[in-house]
């Protein structure tokens, strides 16, 4: 179930945060996605955010990490993201259907940000 980021990702001009990190979701027979955790960082501005997705519709082919945990959802303001390069890191946790075996897919790549 390899995945990566869509690029460019869009910065919300009102908050200064990326809303929301997205990407394609490949599939591996017999496994279902459980959670995707996403960290976006921008060295030039010092910006950082962490979001996740933990509910997936069967057969879905994309992910959207639209649940923030840093900063908390009630404080999405004052973000520092600006258009340009940023670093995206994510982990996708999957589980074998009908079982307890988990598999983890991890990726890091440069993403382009825009308004």
Backbone as XML, in Angstrom:
<?xml version="1.0"?>
<chain id="A" units="angstrom">
  <residue number="1" name="UNK">
    <atom name="N" x="0.826" y="-1.173" z="0.000"/>
    <atom name="CA" x="0.000" y="0.000" z="0.000"/>
    <atom name="C" x="0.878" y="1.248" z="0.000"/>
  </residue>
  <residue number="2" name="UNK">
    <atom name="N" x="1.877" y="1.318" z="-0.841"/>
    <atom name="CA" x="2.749" y="2.480" z="-0.874"/>
    <atom name="C" x="1.956" y="3.746" z="-1.178"/>
  </residue>
  <residue number="3" name="UNK">
    <atom name="N" x="2.430" y="4.849" z="-0.639"/>
    <atom name="CA" x="1.752" y="6.126" z="-0.834"/>
    <atom name="C" x="2.793" y="7.232" z="-0.902"/>
  </residue>
  <residue number="4" name="UNK">
    <atom name="N" x="2.334" y="8.431" z="-1.226"/>
    <atom name="CA" x="3.182" y="9.604" z="-1.175"/>
    <atom name="C" x="2.294" y="10.830" z="-1.072"/>
  </residue>
  <residue number="5" name="UNK">
    <atom name="N" x="2.852" y="12.011" z="-1.317"/>
    <atom name="CA" x="2.101" y="13.263" z="-1.187"/>
    <atom name="C" x="1.657" y="13.780" z="-2.543"/>
  </residue>
  <residue number="6" name="UNK">
    <atom name="N" x="0.499" y="14.454" z="-2.558"/>
    <atom name="CA" x="0.145" y="15.273" z="-3.700"/>
    <atom name="C" x="1.037" y="16.515" z="-3.639"/>
  </residue>
  <residue number="7" name="UNK">
    <atom name="N" x="1.355" y="17.062" z="-4.779"/>
    <atom name="CA" x="2.141" y="18.285" z="-4.808"/>
    <atom name="C" x="1.706" y="19.085" z="-6.013"/>
  </residue>
  <residue number="8" name="UNK">
    <atom name="N" x="1.380" y="20.357" z="-5.849"/>
    <atom name="CA" x="1.572" y="21.129" z="-4.625"/>
    <atom name="C" x="0.457" y="20.893" z="-3.616"/>
  </residue>
  <residue number="9" name="UNK">
    <atom name="N" x="0.767" y="21.218" z="-2.366"/>
    <atom name="CA" x="-0.228" y="21.260" z="-1.297"/>
    <atom name="C" x="-0.606" y="22.720" z="-1.083"/>
  </residue>
  <residue number="10" name="UNK">
    <atom name="N" x="-1.828" y="22.954" z="-0.605"/>
    <atom name="CA" x="-2.342" y="24.320" z="-0.510"/>
    <atom name="C" x="-2.292" y="24.862" z="0.917"/>
  </residue>
  <residue number="11" name="UNK">
    <atom name="N" x="-1.733" y="26.055" z="1.042"/>
    <atom name="CA" x="-1.693" y="26.765" z="2.316"/>
    <atom name="C" x="-2.979" y="27.581" z="2.447"/>
  </residue>
  <residue number="12" name="UNK">
    <atom name="N" x="-3.611" y="27.504" z="3.585"/>
    <atom name="CA" x="-4.760" y="28.355" z="3.875"/>
    <atom name="C" x="-4.206" y="29.732" z="4.245"/>
  </residue>
  <residue number="13" name="UNK">
    <atom name="N" x="-4.477" y="30.732" z="3.414"/>
    <atom name="CA" x="-3.945" y="32.065" z="3.639"/>
    <atom name="C" x="-4.418" y="32.699" z="4.936"/>
  </residue>
  <residue number="14" name="UNK">
    <atom name="N" x="-5.556" y="32.254" z="5.447"/>
    <atom name="CA" x="-6.075" y="32.809" z="6.686"/>
    <atom name="C" x="-5.419" y="32.243" z="7.933"/>
  </residue>
  <residue number="15" name="UNK">
    <atom name="N" x="-4.940" y="31.002" z="7.851"/>
    <atom name="CA" x="-4.354" y="30.363" z="9.032"/>
    <atom name="C" x="-2.843" y="30.194" z="8.944"/>
  </residue>
  <residue number="16" name="UNK">
    <atom name="N" x="-2.308" y="30.130" z="7.723"/>
    <atom name="CA" x="-0.879" y="29.876" z="7.554"/>
    <atom name="C" x="-0.506" y="28.412" z="7.654"/>
  </residue>
  <residue number="17" name="UNK">
    <atom name="N" x="-1.517" y="27.524" z="7.707"/>
    <atom name="CA" x="-1.269" y="26.086" z="7.752"/>
    <atom name="C" x="-1.737" y="25.429" z="6.457"/>
  </residue>
  <residue number="18" name="UNK">
    <atom name="N" x="-1.210" y="24.263" z="6.160"/>
    <atom name="CA" x="-1.632" y="23.499" z="4.988"/>
    <atom name="C" x="-2.950" y="22.823" z="5.335"/>
  </residue>
  <residue number="19" name="UNK">
    <atom name="N" x="-3.967" y="23.062" z="4.503"/>
    <atom name="CA" x="-5.271" y="22.445" z="4.728"/>
    <atom name="C" x="-5.745" y="21.805" z="3.430"/>
  </residue>
  <residue number="20" name="UNK">
    <atom name="N" x="-5.614" y="20.571" z="3.331"/>
    <atom name="CA" x="-5.042" y="19.557" z="4.210"/>
    <atom name="C" x="-4.062" y="18.726" z="3.403"/>
  </residue>
  <residue number="21" name="UNK">
    <atom name="N" x="-3.041" y="18.124" z="4.048"/>
    <atom name="CA" x="-2.148" y="17.239" z="3.301"/>
    <atom name="C" x="-2.934" y="16.066" z="2.706"/>
  </residue>
  <residue number="22" name="UNK">
    <atom name="N" x="-2.634" y="15.749" z="1.445"/>
    <atom name="CA" x="-3.325" y="14.677" z="0.732"/>
    <atom name="C" x="-2.321" y="13.877" z="-0.082"/>
  </residue>
  <residue number="23" name="UNK">
    <atom name="N" x="-2.765" y="12.712" z="-0.546"/>
    <atom name="CA" x="-1.933" y="11.911" z="-1.420"/>
    <atom name="C" x="-2.657" y="10.674" z="-1.899"/>
  </residue>
  <residue number="24" name="UNK">
    <atom name="N" x="-2.054" y="10.003" z="-2.882"/>
    <atom name="CA" x="-2.647" y="8.763" z="-3.389"/>
    <atom name="C" x="-2.426" y="7.617" z="-2.409"/>
  </residue>
  <residue number="25" name="UNK">
    <atom name="N" x="-3.316" y="6.679" z="-2.460"/>
    <atom name="CA" x="-3.246" y="5.523" z="-1.576"/>
    <atom name="C" x="-3.272" y="4.273" z="-2.435"/>
  </residue>
  <residue number="26" name="UNK">
    <atom name="N" x="-2.129" y="3.633" z="-2.562"/>
    <atom name="CA" x="-2.081" y="2.380" z="-3.305"/>
    <atom name="C" x="-2.784" y="1.292" z="-2.508"/>
  </residue>
  <residue number="27" name="UNK">
    <atom name="N" x="-2.861" y="0.115" z="-3.054"/>
    <atom name="CA" x="-3.511" y="-0.964" z="-2.315"/>
    <atom name="C" x="-2.677" y="-2.232" z="-2.359"/>
  </residue>
  <residue number="28" name="UNK">
    <atom name="N" x="-2.791" y="-2.993" z="-1.304"/>
    <atom name="CA" x="-2.175" y="-4.307" z="-1.210"/>
    <atom name="C" x="-3.291" y="-5.253" z="-0.797"/>
  </residue>
  <residue number="29" name="UNK">
    <atom name="N" x="-3.521" y="-6.278" z="-1.583"/>
    <atom name="CA" x="-4.619" y="-7.197" z="-1.302"/>
    <atom name="C" x="-4.563" y="-7.724" z="0.121"/>
  </residue>
  <residue number="30" name="UNK">
    <atom name="N" x="-5.705" y="-7.674" z="0.781"/>
    <atom name="CA" x="-5.819" y="-8.235" z="2.117"/>
    <atom name="C" x="-5.489" y="-7.266" z="3.239"/>
  </residue>
  <residue number="31" name="UNK">
    <atom name="N" x="-5.072" y="-6.041" z="2.928"/>
    <atom name="CA" x="-4.732" y="-5.067" z="3.956"/>
    <atom name="C" x="-5.617" y="-3.838" z="3.829"/>
  </residue>
  <residue number="32" name="UNK">
    <atom name="N" x="-5.960" y="-3.270" z="4.971"/>
    <atom name="CA" x="-6.759" y="-2.045" z="4.950"/>
    <atom name="C" x="-6.017" y="-0.954" z="5.728"/>
  </residue>
  <residue number="33" name="UNK">
    <atom name="N" x="-6.153" y="0.298" z="5.287"/>
    <atom name="CA" x="-5.502" y="1.387" z="6.017"/>
    <atom name="C" x="-6.189" y="1.614" z="7.360"/>
  </residue>
  <residue number="34" name="UNK">
    <atom name="N" x="-5.386" y="1.861" z="8.385"/>
    <atom name="CA" x="-5.880" y="2.117" z="9.732"/>
    <atom name="C" x="-5.676" y="3.589" z="10.102"/>
  </residue>
  <residue number="35" name="UNK">
    <atom name="N" x="-4.507" y="4.124" z="9.748"/>
    <atom name="CA" x="-4.177" y="5.501" z="10.131"/>
    <atom name="C" x="-3.031" y="6.004" z="9.267"/>
  </residue>
  <residue number="36" name="UNK">
    <atom name="N" x="-3.094" y="7.268" z="8.904"/>
    <atom name="CA" x="-1.962" y="7.942" z="8.280"/>
    <atom name="C" x="-1.634" y="9.152" z="9.153"/>
  </residue>
  <residue number="37" name="UNK">
    <atom name="N" x="-0.367" y="9.279" z="9.514"/>
    <atom name="CA" x="0.139" y="10.402" z="10.308"/>
    <atom name="C" x="1.034" y="11.223" z="9.390"/>
  </residue>
  <residue number="38" name="UNK">
    <atom name="N" x="0.878" y="12.543" z="9.421"/>
    <atom name="CA" x="1.621" y="13.412" z="8.510"/>
    <atom name="C" x="2.281" y="14.545" z="9.294"/>
  </residue>
  <residue number="39" name="UNK">
    <atom name="N" x="3.552" y="14.778" z="9.000"/>
    <atom name="CA" x="4.296" y="15.902" z="9.551"/>
    <atom name="C" x="4.781" y="16.742" z="8.392"/>
  </residue>
  <residue number="40" name="UNK">
    <atom name="N" x="4.469" y="18.019" z="8.401"/>
    <atom name="CA" x="4.971" y="18.957" z="7.406"/>
    <atom name="C" x="5.865" y="19.954" z="8.109"/>
  </residue>
  <residue number="41" name="UNK">
    <atom name="N" x="7.041" y="20.217" z="7.517"/>
    <atom name="CA" x="8.002" y="21.140" z="8.093"/>
    <atom name="C" x="8.561" y="22.010" z="6.989"/>
  </residue>
  <residue number="42" name="UNK">
    <atom name="N" x="8.838" y="23.263" z="7.300"/>
    <atom name="CA" x="9.422" y="24.168" z="6.314"/>
    <atom name="C" x="10.602" y="24.872" z="6.976"/>
  </residue>
  <residue number="43" name="UNK">
    <atom name="N" x="11.794" y="24.491" z="6.567"/>
    <atom name="CA" x="13.008" y="25.006" z="7.197"/>
    <atom name="C" x="13.140" y="26.514" z="7.048"/>
  </residue>
  <residue number="44" name="UNK">
    <atom name="N" x="12.759" y="27.046" z="5.892"/>
    <atom name="CA" x="12.951" y="28.479" z="5.644"/>
    <atom name="C" x="12.098" y="29.369" z="6.546"/>
  </residue>
  <residue number="45" name="UNK">
    <atom name="N" x="11.004" y="28.843" z="7.086"/>
    <atom name="CA" x="10.104" y="29.642" z="7.926"/>
    <atom name="C" x="10.018" y="29.137" z="9.362"/>
  </residue>
  <residue number="46" name="UNK">
    <atom name="N" x="10.463" y="27.913" z="9.614"/>
    <atom name="CA" x="10.310" y="27.305" z="10.935"/>
    <atom name="C" x="8.920" y="26.730" z="11.166"/>
  </residue>
  <residue number="47" name="UNK">
    <atom name="N" x="8.119" y="26.656" z="10.105"/>
    <atom name="CA" x="6.743" y="26.156" z="10.235"/>
    <atom name="C" x="6.724" y="24.647" z="10.438"/>
  </residue>
  <residue number="48" name="UNK">
    <atom name="N" x="5.735" y="24.195" z="11.214"/>
    <atom name="CA" x="5.519" y="22.759" z="11.411"/>
    <atom name="C" x="4.036" y="22.519" z="11.700"/>
  </residue>
  <residue number="49" name="UNK">
    <atom name="N" x="3.547" y="21.388" z="11.233"/>
    <atom name="CA" x="2.198" y="20.945" z="11.611"/>
    <atom name="C" x="2.164" y="19.436" z="11.558"/>
  </residue>
  <residue number="50" name="UNK">
    <atom name="N" x="1.257" y="18.859" z="12.342"/>
    <atom name="CA" x="1.073" y="17.417" z="12.396"/>
    <atom name="C" x="-0.417" y="17.135" z="12.302"/>
  </residue>
  <residue number="51" name="UNK">
    <atom name="N" x="-0.791" y="16.279" z="11.342"/>
    <atom name="CA" x="-2.192" y="15.931" z="11.140"/>
    <atom name="C" x="-2.303" y="14.429" z="10.902"/>
  </residue>
  <residue number="52" name="UNK">
    <atom name="N" x="-3.535" y="13.929" z="10.926"/>
    <atom name="CA" x="-3.732" y="12.503" z="10.718"/>
    <atom name="C" x="-5.100" y="12.225" z="10.115"/>
  </residue>
  <residue number="53" name="UNK">
    <atom name="N" x="-5.265" y="11.002" z="9.654"/>
    <atom name="CA" x="-6.560" y="10.469" z="9.229"/>
    <atom name="C" x="-6.662" y="9.072" z="9.801"/>
  </residue>
  <residue number="54" name="UNK">
    <atom name="N" x="-7.797" y="8.761" z="10.428"/>
    <atom name="CA" x="-7.954" y="7.407" z="10.974"/>
    <atom name="C" x="-9.293" y="6.773" z="10.627"/>
  </residue>
  <residue number="55" name="UNK">
    <atom name="N" x="-10.004" y="7.353" z="9.665"/>
    <atom name="CA" x="-11.227" y="6.735" z="9.151"/>
    <atom name="C" x="-11.115" y="6.677" z="7.637"/>
  </residue>
  <residue number="56" name="UNK">
    <atom name="N" x="-11.285" y="5.485" z="7.073"/>
    <atom name="CA" x="-11.141" y="5.277" z="5.638"/>
    <atom name="C" x="-12.372" y="4.570" z="5.091"/>
  </residue>
  <residue number="57" name="UNK">
    <atom name="N" x="-12.866" y="5.046" z="3.989"/>
    <atom name="CA" x="-13.978" y="4.402" z="3.301"/>
    <atom name="C" x="-13.403" y="3.237" z="2.489"/>
  </residue>
  <residue number="58" name="UNK">
    <atom name="N" x="-13.997" y="2.048" z="2.559"/>
    <atom name="CA" x="-13.480" y="0.917" z="1.782"/>
    <atom name="C" x="-13.365" y="1.270" z="0.301"/>
  </residue>
  <residue number="59" name="UNK">
    <atom name="N" x="-12.238" y="0.887" z="-0.291"/>
    <atom name="CA" x="-12.006" y="1.139" z="-1.708"/>
    <atom name="C" x="-11.457" y="2.519" z="-2.019"/>
  </residue>
  <residue number="60" name="UNK">
    <atom name="N" x="-11.222" y="3.327" z="-0.995"/>
    <atom name="CA" x="-10.712" y="4.675" z="-1.204"/>
    <atom name="C" x="-9.320" y="4.618" z="-1.846"/>
  </residue>
  <residue number="61" name="UNK">
    <atom name="N" x="-9.019" y="5.577" z="-2.715"/>
    <atom name="CA" x="-7.724" y="5.586" z="-3.410"/>
    <atom name="C" x="-6.870" y="6.797" z="-3.051"/>
  </residue>
  <residue number="62" name="UNK">
    <atom name="N" x="-7.328" y="7.584" z="-2.077"/>
    <atom name="CA" x="-6.553" y="8.735" z="-1.617"/>
    <atom name="C" x="-6.662" y="8.829" z="-0.096"/>
  </residue>
  <residue number="63" name="UNK">
    <atom name="N" x="-5.718" y="9.555" z="0.487"/>
    <atom name="CA" x="-5.802" y="9.867" z="1.906"/>
    <atom name="C" x="-5.835" y="11.383" z="2.059"/>
  </residue>
  <residue number="64" name="UNK">
    <atom name="N" x="-6.406" y="11.840" z="3.187"/>
    <atom name="CA" x="-6.492" y="13.261" z="3.499"/>
    <atom name="C" x="-6.343" y="13.408" z="5.008"/>
  </residue>
  <residue number="65" name="UNK">
    <atom name="N" x="-5.196" y="13.886" z="5.430"/>
    <atom name="CA" x="-4.912" y="14.030" z="6.861"/>
    <atom name="C" x="-5.508" y="15.351" z="7.347"/>
  </residue>
  <residue number="66" name="UNK">
    <atom name="N" x="-6.802" y="15.318" z="7.693"/>
    <atom name="CA" x="-7.508" y="16.544" z="8.036"/>
    <atom name="C" x="-7.901" y="16.639" z="9.511"/>
  </residue>
  <residue number="67" name="UNK">
    <atom name="N" x="-7.273" y="15.833" z="10.344"/>
    <atom name="CA" x="-7.460" y="15.939" z="11.793"/>
    <atom name="C" x="-6.148" y="16.452" z="12.392"/>
  </residue>
  <residue number="68" name="UNK">
    <atom name="N" x="-6.124" y="17.703" z="12.847"/>
    <atom name="CA" x="-4.872" y="18.241" z="13.397"/>
    <atom name="C" x="-4.651" y="17.813" z="14.839"/>
  </residue>
  <residue number="69" name="UNK">
    <atom name="N" x="-3.366" y="17.557" z="15.188"/>
    <atom name="CA" x="-3.051" y="17.409" z="16.600"/>
    <atom name="C" x="-1.930" y="18.328" z="17.021"/>
  </residue>
  <residue number="70" name="UNK">
    <atom name="N" x="-1.252" y="18.966" z="16.065"/>
    <atom name="CA" x="-0.365" y="20.084" z="16.393"/>
    <atom name="C" x="-0.328" y="21.018" z="15.214"/>
  </residue>
  <residue number="71" name="UNK">
    <atom name="N" x="-0.781" y="22.224" z="15.403"/>
    <atom name="CA" x="-1.393" y="22.709" z="16.639"/>
    <atom name="C" x="-2.778" y="22.103" z="16.812"/>
  </residue>
  <residue number="72" name="UNK">
    <atom name="N" x="-3.326" y="22.146" z="18.031"/>
    <atom name="CA" x="-4.679" y="21.614" z="18.255"/>
    <atom name="C" x="-5.694" y="22.303" z="17.349"/>
  </residue>
  <residue number="73" name="UNK">
    <atom name="N" x="-6.776" y="21.606" z="17.018"/>
    <atom name="CA" x="-7.739" y="22.113" z="16.052"/>
    <atom name="C" x="-8.336" y="23.459" z="16.436"/>
  </residue>
  <residue number="74" name="UNK">
    <atom name="N" x="-8.435" y="23.781" z="17.705"/>
    <atom name="CA" x="-8.988" y="25.051" z="18.125"/>
    <atom name="C" x="-8.037" y="26.225" z="17.964"/>
  </residue>
  <residue number="75" name="UNK">
    <atom name="N" x="-6.786" y="25.937" z="17.599"/>
    <atom name="CA" x="-5.810" y="27.025" z="17.507"/>
    <atom name="C" x="-5.111" y="27.042" z="16.153"/>
  </residue>
  <residue number="76" name="UNK">
    <atom name="N" x="-5.854" y="26.784" z="15.088"/>
    <atom name="CA" x="-5.272" y="26.837" z="13.745"/>
    <atom name="C" x="-5.193" y="28.291" z="13.282"/>
  </residue>
  <residue number="77" name="UNK">
    <atom name="N" x="-4.234" y="28.997" z="13.821"/>
    <atom name="CA" x="-3.958" y="30.357" z="13.386"/>
    <atom name="C" x="-2.494" y="30.634" z="13.678"/>
  </residue>
  <residue number="78" name="UNK">
    <atom name="N" x="-1.955" y="31.628" z="13.016"/>
    <atom name="CA" x="-0.563" y="31.978" z="13.248"/>
    <atom name="C" x="0.428" y="31.031" z="12.611"/>
  </residue>
  <residue number="79" name="UNK">
    <atom name="N" x="-0.021" y="30.230" z="11.653"/>
    <atom name="CA" x="0.899" y="29.327" z="10.959"/>
    <atom name="C" x="1.910" y="30.109" z="10.145"/>
  </residue>
  <residue number="80" name="UNK">
    <atom name="N" x="3.056" y="29.521" z="9.933"/>
    <atom name="CA" x="4.160" y="30.216" z="9.282"/>
    <atom name="C" x="4.444" y="29.743" z="7.865"/>
  </residue>
  <residue number="81" name="UNK">
    <atom name="N" x="3.663" y="28.798" z="7.338"/>
    <atom name="CA" x="3.962" y="28.253" z="6.019"/>
    <atom name="C" x="3.849" y="29.328" z="4.944"/>
  </residue>
  <residue number="82" name="UNK">
    <atom name="N" x="4.802" y="29.290" z="4.007"/>
    <atom name="CA" x="4.840" y="30.196" z="2.861"/>
    <atom name="C" x="4.998" y="29.355" z="1.597"/>
  </residue>
  <residue number="83" name="UNK">
    <atom name="N" x="4.622" y="29.886" z="0.449"/>
    <atom name="CA" x="4.832" y="29.134" z="-0.801"/>
    <atom name="C" x="6.299" y="28.760" z="-0.981"/>
  </residue>
  <residue number="84" name="UNK">
    <atom name="N" x="6.512" y="27.558" z="-1.506"/>
    <atom name="CA" x="7.865" y="27.063" z="-1.748"/>
    <atom name="C" x="8.016" y="25.645" z="-1.256"/>
  </residue>
  <residue number="85" name="UNK">
    <atom name="N" x="9.248" y="25.241" z="-1.092"/>
    <atom name="CA" x="9.560" y="23.863" z="-0.705"/>
    <atom name="C" x="9.326" y="23.625" z="0.778"/>
  </residue>
  <residue number="86" name="UNK">
    <atom name="N" x="8.843" y="22.435" z="1.082"/>
    <atom name="CA" x="8.682" y="21.970" z="2.462"/>
    <atom name="C" x="9.002" y="20.478" z="2.480"/>
  </residue>
  <residue number="87" name="UNK">
    <atom name="N" x="9.187" y="19.943" z="3.658"/>
    <atom name="CA" x="9.456" y="18.521" z="3.815"/>
    <atom name="C" x="8.232" y="17.856" z="4.400"/>
  </residue>
  <residue number="88" name="UNK">
    <atom name="N" x="7.787" y="16.796" z="3.746"/>
    <atom name="CA" x="6.667" y="16.013" z="4.233"/>
    <atom name="C" x="7.142" y="14.638" z="4.651"/>
  </residue>
  <residue number="89" name="UNK">
    <atom name="N" x="6.732" y="14.203" z="5.819"/>
    <atom name="CA" x="7.022" y="12.860" z="6.316"/>
    <atom name="C" x="5.705" y="12.245" z="6.747"/>
  </residue>
  <residue number="90" name="UNK">
    <atom name="N" x="5.498" y="11.000" z="6.418"/>
    <atom name="CA" x="4.244" y="10.345" z="6.784"/>
    <atom name="C" x="4.479" y="8.876" z="7.087"/>
  </residue>
  <residue number="91" name="UNK">
    <atom name="N" x="3.570" y="8.340" z="7.875"/>
    <atom name="CA" x="3.552" y="6.911" z="8.152"/>
    <atom name="C" x="2.122" y="6.438" z="7.950"/>
  </residue>
  <residue number="92" name="UNK">
    <atom name="N" x="1.987" y="5.352" z="7.217"/>
    <atom name="CA" x="0.687" y="4.735" z="6.961"/>
    <atom name="C" x="0.674" y="3.386" z="7.658"/>
  </residue>
  <residue number="93" name="UNK">
    <atom name="N" x="-0.293" y="3.199" z="8.531"/>
    <atom name="CA" x="-0.431" y="1.937" z="9.263"/>
    <atom name="C" x="-1.582" y="1.160" z="8.633"/>
  </residue>
  <residue number="94" name="UNK">
    <atom name="N" x="-1.318" y="-0.089" z="8.295"/>
    <atom name="CA" x="-2.347" y="-0.950" z="7.711"/>
    <atom name="C" x="-2.483" y="-2.208" z="8.564"/>
  </residue>
  <residue number="95" name="UNK">
    <atom name="N" x="-3.599" y="-2.878" z="8.388"/>
    <atom name="CA" x="-3.830" y="-4.123" z="9.133"/>
    <atom name="C" x="-4.383" y="-5.160" z="8.176"/>
  </residue>
  <residue number="96" name="UNK">
    <atom name="N" x="-3.911" y="-6.388" z="8.334"/>
    <atom name="CA" x="-4.426" y="-7.484" z="7.527"/>
    <atom name="C" x="-5.884" y="-7.720" z="7.925"/>
  </residue>
  <residue number="97" name="UNK">
    <atom name="N" x="-6.754" y="-7.750" z="6.920"/>
    <atom name="CA" x="-8.175" y="-7.928" z="7.206"/>
    <atom name="C" x="-8.420" y="-9.249" z="7.919"/>
  </residue>
  <residue number="98" name="UNK">
    <atom name="N" x="-9.198" y="-9.173" z="8.994"/>
    <atom name="CA" x="-9.507" y="-10.363" z="9.770"/>
    <atom name="C" x="-8.399" y="-10.778" z="10.710"/>
  </residue>
  <residue number="99" name="UNK">
    <atom name="N" x="-7.364" y="-9.962" z="10.833"/>
    <atom name="CA" x="-6.251" y="-10.327" z="11.693"/>
    <atom name="C" x="-5.758" y="-9.165" z="12.522"/>
  </residue>
  <residue number="100" name="UNK">
    <atom name="N" x="-4.627" y="-9.387" z="13.169"/>
    <atom name="CA" x="-4.039" y="-8.358" z="14.020"/>
    <atom name="C" x="-2.681" y="-7.887" z="13.518"/>
  </residue>
  <residue number="101" name="UNK">
    <atom name="N" x="-2.200" y="-8.466" z="12.420"/>
    <atom name="CA" x="-0.880" y="-8.119" z="11.902"/>
    <atom name="C" x="-0.925" y="-6.724" z="11.280"/>
  </residue>
  <residue number="102" name="UNK">
    <atom name="N" x="-0.034" y="-5.846" z="11.744"/>
    <atom name="CA" x="0.061" y="-4.497" z="11.192"/>
    <atom name="C" x="1.291" y="-4.377" z="10.307"/>
  </residue>
  <residue number="103" name="UNK">
    <atom name="N" x="1.155" y="-3.565" z="9.273"/>
    <atom name="CA" x="2.281" y="-3.217" z="8.411"/>
    <atom name="C" x="2.381" y="-1.703" z="8.384"/>
  </residue>
  <residue number="104" name="UNK">
    <atom name="N" x="3.600" y="-1.199" z="8.331"/>
    <atom name="CA" x="3.837" y="0.238" z="8.345"/>
    <atom name="C" x="4.591" y="0.626" z="7.085"/>
  </residue>
  <residue number="105" name="UNK">
    <atom name="N" x="4.117" y="1.683" z="6.432"/>
    <atom name="CA" x="4.778" y="2.268" z="5.271"/>
    <atom name="C" x="5.175" y="3.683" z="5.659"/>
  </residue>
  <residue number="106" name="UNK">
    <atom name="N" x="6.414" y="4.051" z="5.419"/>
    <atom name="CA" x="6.943" y="5.328" z="5.856"/>
    <atom name="C" x="7.565" y="6.018" z="4.654"/>
  </residue>
  <residue number="107" name="UNK">
    <atom name="N" x="7.309" y="7.300" z="4.475"/>
    <atom name="CA" x="7.939" y="8.019" z="3.378"/>
    <atom name="C" x="8.217" y="9.465" z="3.768"/>
  </residue>
  <residue number="108" name="UNK">
    <atom name="N" x="9.238" y="10.015" z="3.151"/>
    <atom name="CA" x="9.627" y="11.412" z="3.321"/>
    <atom name="C" x="9.950" y="11.949" z="1.947"/>
  </residue>
  <residue number="109" name="UNK">
    <atom name="N" x="9.429" y="13.129" z="1.637"/>
    <atom name="CA" x="9.727" y="13.730" z="0.345"/>
    <atom name="C" x="9.535" y="15.238" z="0.391"/>
  </residue>
  <residue number="110" name="UNK">
    <atom name="N" x="10.153" y="15.920" z="-0.541"/>
    <atom name="CA" x="9.946" y="17.347" z="-0.668"/>
    <atom name="C" x="8.600" y="17.584" z="-1.346"/>
  </residue>
  <residue number="111" name="UNK">
    <atom name="N" x="7.839" y="18.527" z="-0.800"/>
    <atom name="CA" x="6.562" y="18.909" z="-1.393"/>
    <atom name="C" x="6.590" y="20.404" z="-1.668"/>
  </residue>
  <residue number="112" name="UNK">
    <atom name="N" x="5.846" y="20.799" z="-2.665"/>
    <atom name="CA" x="5.727" y="22.209" z="-3.010"/>
    <atom name="C" x="4.454" y="22.760" z="-2.365"/>
  </residue>
  <residue number="113" name="UNK">
    <atom name="N" x="4.571" y="23.944" z="-1.763"/>
    <atom name="CA" x="3.412" y="24.585" z="-1.147"/>
    <atom name="C" x="3.028" y="25.821" z="-1.942"/>
  </residue>
  <residue number="114" name="UNK">
    <atom name="N" x="1.719" y="26.076" z="-2.012"/>
    <atom name="CA" x="1.212" y="27.260" z="-2.709"/>
    <atom name="C" x="-0.019" y="27.771" z="-1.970"/>
  </residue>
  <residue number="115" name="UNK">
    <atom name="N" x="-0.387" y="29.024" z="-2.265"/>
    <atom name="CA" x="-1.646" y="29.573" z="-1.728"/>
    <atom name="C" x="-2.774" y="29.168" z="-2.633"/>
  </residue>
</chain>
